[in-house]
Amino acid sequence: MSRTFLPAPYGPPRTVWDRINPVRLIGELSETRYWMYLLLLPSALLITAVVLYPTLYGMQMSFREMRLNRPDLGTGFVGLRHYERMLSDPVFWVSLRNTAVWVTFSIVIEFVVGLIAALALNRNLPGTKVLAVLILLPYFLPNVVAGHMWALMLDPRLGVINDLLVRIGLLEGYKAWFADPGTAMAAAIVVEAWHSFPFFTLLLLAGLKGIPTDLYKAADIDGAGPFAQLRLITLPMLRTIIAAAVILRVIGLVNSPDLLLILTSGGPGRSTQVLSLYAFQTAYRDFNFGYAGALSVVMFVFLMVFAWAYIRITKVNQE
Amino acid sequence: MMAQATRSRSKLFWDVASYALLLLLAFICIAPIVWTFLTSIKFEADIVTREMHYIPPRVTFENYVRLWNQSSYPVLVLNSLVVTSVTVLICLFTGTIASYAFSRFQFRGRTELMLGYLVVRMFPAVLMIIPLFIVMRQVGLLDSTIGLAIAYTSFLLPLFVWMLKGFFDAAPKELESAARIDGTTRLGAMFRIVIPIARNGLLATCVFVAIAAWNEFLFALMLTTSQGSRTWPVGLQLMVGEFQLPWGMLAAGGMISILPVVVLFAIVQRAMVAGITAGAVKG
């Protein structure tokens, strides 16, 4: 929109009030070329202060010795020592492996269940609007409550799921799901999948609404069955959305230790220790900020590489 | 004719399958909430029993009363309300105008900046929390509700801007152009035309951010250290650890704290769902 065709919104100032009236002054400012930058300034400053600066600070912290429980913070440059230590730290390798298990299984379950729910909801059958609200609800519930709800249901003494499984004969007696290294991770993945599969449903449903129905009509005429239609039309058309959803969810799963912190704190033993949780505990419990920073930097690099590779692969497939 | 018949039979099959599936999924999604509610209205003696009671034999609200009167829960909820409100206000003041600028103007650096707002979500929370802890301590905002709210904007402000941009993009540009031709400034067009048109979207975006701030746990755990600013998720978690909080009271605490979430979600869910997906589809 070119300015010259528009009438000047304000005439020349006539009174003293015209010169100091803030609305008028900002209004005049809004007609200048710098208006959009002024609009962006507050949020950009804030994000610089609370995201960019802390992140860079954290990265340089990973090259320092920094322990909060020492009076001088013990800040000296140690170069790559934290990274060297990581290579020989067995907990790091266990955490890395657990992170891979945690992310892979959670993503696969969330995607499959989320897709099935989205496909069923997209049929727009009468009465399913209410069901949609109920199905989306878990995603908006707090981690803390989600964790304790499931801890209550899986409790070794009074867990209702134990009771049900014993009643239908799948289990001999009540089981301490989170205290057994063999089942703790699986149980945590169930809770995570329950909590976050609606995220996939939400995004995939939006994607499904964007697929032209003509495609399915044509496929019907050609005699393609429902599974062929899913494979040949639906999934290819959803590719971008699936890629976006998977990347966002992987970021969330890798970065946030909340649910595991609430459910197991990484135990029993190290069986549910993931990288983000290890980094958090190194900072929160041991006050070893330098090493925690190094662990997070490694995590961040892994995420960047993953996102880059994943986008490359989906792009290549498209061509 | 034959093909027609098989097709309608197959349609019927998939309709029935869809209903069955959706009912099952809805049950799985709701069951933990219902079970927690049932636990919260049981007497402690009826929770830990040899024979499990699926329907509470007696109903009591004692768990709620005791949690509210004998623990710090009211303070925790109040702190959470303050943190949530301040977070939403900061996002509203700084995010709305940024979102408007992205939606309505073409300028140098626009794509890069928008991408930047997206990429900051990839930064590990832990990597930010540690330096935030040190910085907040230096400026005296550690263990304060304001400080926590500012920390929350690190991940909620980018989200707010992206989600709201979707709603601004959907608002028609013609009214705005007409107002401009009538001599309204850009400022006037923004506040008197565009923002009122997009008010439902603005409300949905605010609710989404409010729910996220209300639920947040990790930042709050690290950045609050005392009763004065602790939020309910941290308080509840600490009560479980320190006082071996009885299941009935824990369930009551859970129900109290998800009540606002459920109510808000029910009210604005349609606009909110549209906003989340619009942002994601384009992003």
Boltz contact constraints between the chains, C-beta under 6 A:
constraints:
  - contact:
      token1: [A, 7]
      token2: [B, 183]
      max_distance: 6.0
  - contact:
      token1: [A, 9]
      token2: [B, 183]
      max_distance: 6.0
  - contact:
      token1: [A, 9]
      token2: [B, 185]
      max_distance: 6.0
  - contact:
      token1: [A, 26]
      token2: [B, 187]
      max_distance: 6.0
  - contact:
      token1: [A, 27]
      token2: [B, 185]
      max_distance: 6.0
  - contact:
      token1: [A, 27]
      token2: [B, 187]
      max_distance: 6.0
  - contact:
      token1: [A, 30]
      token2: [B, 185]
      max_distance: 6.0
  - contact:
      token1: [A, 30]
      token2: [B, 186]
      max_distance: 6.0
  - contact:
      token1: [A, 30]
      token2: [B, 187]
      max_distance: 6.0
  - contact:
      token1: [A, 35]
      token2: [B, 186]
      max_distance: 6.0
  - contact:
      token1: [A, 36]
      token2: [B, 101]
      max_distance: 6.0
  - contact:
      token1: [A, 36]
      token2: [B, 105]
      max_distance: 6.0
  - contact:
      token1: [A, 36]
      token2: [B, 107]
      max_distance: 6.0
  - contact:
      token1: [A, 39]
      token2: [B, 97]
      max_distance: 6.0
  - contact:
      token1: [A, 39]
      token2: [B, 101]
      max_distance: 6.0
  - contact:
      token1: [A, 40]
      token2: [B, 98]
      max_distance: 6.0
  - contact:
      token1: [A, 40]
      token2: [B, 101]
      max_distance: 6.0
  - contact:
      token1: [A, 42]
      token2: [B, 94]
      max_distance: 6.0
  - contact:
      token1: [A, 43]
      token2: [B, 94]
      max_distance: 6.0
  - contact:
      token1: [A, 43]
      token2: [B, 95]
      max_distance: 6.0
  - contact:
      token1: [A, 43]
      token2: [B, 98]
      max_distance: 6.0
  - contact:
      token1: [A, 43]
      token2: [B, 157]
      max_distance: 6.0
  - contact:
      token1: [A, 46]
      token2: [B, 94]
      max_distance: 6.0
  - contact:
      token1: [A, 46]
      token2: [B, 153]
      max_distance: 6.0
  - contact:
      token1: [A, 50]
      token2: [B, 153]
      max_distance: 6.0
  - contact:
      token1: [A, 50]
      token2: [B, 154]
      max_distance: 6.0
  - contact:
      token1: [A, 51]
      token2: [B, 120]
      max_distance: 6.0
  - contact:
      token1: [A, 51]
      token2: [B, 154]
      max_distance: 6.0
  - contact:
      token1: [A, 54]
      token2: [B, 128]
      max_distance: 6.0
  - contact:
      token1: [A, 54]
      token2: [B, 131]
      max_distance: 6.0
  - contact:
      token1: [A, 54]
      token2: [B, 132]
      max_distance: 6.0
  - contact:
      token1: [A, 55]
      token2: [B, 123]
      max_distance: 6.0
  - contact:
      token1: [A, 55]
      token2: [B, 127]
      max_distance: 6.0
  - contact:
      token1: [A, 55]
      token2: [B, 128]
      max_distance: 6.0
  - contact:
      token1: [A, 57]
      token2: [B, 131]
      max_distance: 6.0
  - contact:
      token1: [A, 58]
      token2: [B, 127]
      max_distance: 6.0
  - contact:
      token1: [A, 58]
      token2: [B, 130]
      max_distance: 6.0
  - contact:
      token1: [A, 58]
      token2: [B, 131]
      max_distance: 6.0
  - contact:
      token1: [A, 117]
      token2: [B, 25]
      max_distance: 6.0
  - contact:
      token1: [A, 120]
      token2: [B, 18]
      max_distance: 6.0
  - contact:
      token1: [A, 120]
      token2: [B, 21]
      max_distance: 6.0
  - contact:
      token1: [A, 120]
      token2: [B, 22]
      max_distance: 6.0
  - contact:
      token1: [A, 123]
      token2: [B, 18]
      max_distance: 6.0
  - contact:
      token1: [A, 128]
      token2: [B, 22]
      max_distance: 6.0
  - contact:
      token1: [A, 131]
      token2: [B, 22]
      max_distance: 6.0
  - contact:
      token1: [A, 131]
      token2: [B, 26]
      max_distance: 6.0
  - contact:
      token1: [A, 133]
      token2: [B, 269]
      max_distance: 6.0
  - contact:
      token1: [A, 134]
      token2: [B, 26]
      max_distance: 6.0
  - contact:
      token1: [A, 134]
      token2: [B, 29]
      max_distance: 6.0
  - contact:
      token1: [A, 134]
      token2: [B, 30]
      max_distance: 6.0
  - contact:
      token1: [A, 135]
      token2: [B, 25]
      max_distance: 6.0
  - contact:
      token1: [A, 135]
      token2: [B, 26]
      max_distance: 6.0
  - contact:
      token1: [A, 135]
      token2: [B, 29]
      max_distance: 6.0
  - contact:
      token1: [A, 137]
      token2: [B, 29]
      max_distance: 6.0
  - contact:
      token1: [A, 138]
      token2: [B, 29]
      max_distance: 6.0
  - contact:
      token1: [A, 140]
      token2: [B, 211]
      max_distance: 6.0
  - contact:
      token1: [A, 140]
      token2: [B, 261]
      max_distance: 6.0
  - contact:
      token1: [A, 140]
      token2: [B, 265]
      max_distance: 6.0
  - contact:
      token1: [A, 141]
      token2: [B, 258]
      max_distance: 6.0
  - contact:
      token1: [A, 142]
      token2: [B, 215]
      max_distance: 6.0
  - contact:
      token1: [A, 142]
      token2: [B, 233]
      max_distance: 6.0
  - contact:
      token1: [A, 143]
      token2: [B, 217]
      max_distance: 6.0
  - contact:
      token1: [A, 144]
      token2: [B, 217]
      max_distance: 6.0
  - contact:
      token1: [A, 144]
      token2: [B, 233]
      max_distance: 6.0
  - contact:
      token1: [A, 144]
      token2: [B, 236]
      max_distance: 6.0
  - contact:
      token1: [A, 144]
      token2: [B, 237]
      max_distance: 6.0
  - contact:
      token1: [A, 145]
      token2: [B, 254]
      max_distance: 6.0
  - contact:
      token1: [A, 145]
      token2: [B, 258]
      max_distance: 6.0
  - contact:
      token1: [A, 148]
      token2: [B, 250]
      max_distance: 6.0
  - contact:
      token1: [A, 148]
      token2: [B, 254]
      max_distance: 6.0
  - contact:
      token1: [A, 149]
      token2: [B, 32]
      max_distance: 6.0
  - contact:
      token1: [A, 149]
      token2: [B, 36]
      max_distance: 6.0
  - contact:
      token1: [A, 153]
      token2: [B, 35]
      max_distance: 6.0
  - contact:
      token1: [A, 158]
      token2: [B, 48]
      max_distance: 6.0
  - contact:
      token1: [A, 160]
      token2: [B, 35]
      max_distance: 6.0
  - contact:
      token1: [A, 163]
      token2: [B, 52]
      max_distance: 6.0
  - contact:
      token1: [A, 203]
      token2: [B, 280]
      max_distance: 6.0
  - contact:
      token1: [A, 206]
      token2: [B, 277]
      max_distance: 6.0
  - contact:
      token1: [A, 206]
      token2: [B, 281]
      max_distance: 6.0
  - contact:
      token1: [A, 244]
      token2: [B, 280]
      max_distance: 6.0
  - contact:
      token1: [A, 251]
      token2: [B, 122]
      max_distance: 6.0
  - contact:
      token1: [A, 255]
      token2: [B, 124]
      max_distance: 6.0
  - contact:
      token1: [A, 255]
      token2: [B, 125]
      max_distance: 6.0
  - contact:
      token1: [A, 256]
      token2: [B, 125]
      max_distance: 6.0
  - contact:
      token1: [A, 258]
      token2: [B, 217]
      max_distance: 6.0
  - contact:
      token1: [A, 258]
      token2: [B, 218]
      max_distance: 6.0
  - contact:
      token1: [A, 276]
      token2: [B, 126]
      max_distance: 6.0
  - contact:
      token1: [A, 279]
      token2: [B, 126]
      max_distance: 6.0
  - contact:
      token1: [A, 280]
      token2: [B, 126]
      max_distance: 6.0
  - contact:
      token1: [A, 283]
      token2: [B, 130]
      max_distance: 6.0
  - contact:
      token1: [A, 289]
      token2: [B, 130]
      max_distance: 6.0
  - contact:
      token1: [A, 292]
      token2: [B, 130]
      max_distance: 6.0
  - contact:
      token1: [A, 296]
      token2: [B, 124]
      max_distance: 6.0
  - contact:
      token1: [A, 296]
      token2: [B, 126]
      max_distance: 6.0
  - contact:
      token1: [A, 296]
      token2: [B, 127]
      max_distance: 6.0
  - contact:
      token1: [A, 299]
      token2: [B, 124]
      max_distance: 6.0
  - contact:
      token1: [A, 300]
      token2: [B, 124]
      max_distance: 6.0
  - contact:
      token1: [A, 303]
      token2: [B, 122]
      max_distance: 6.0
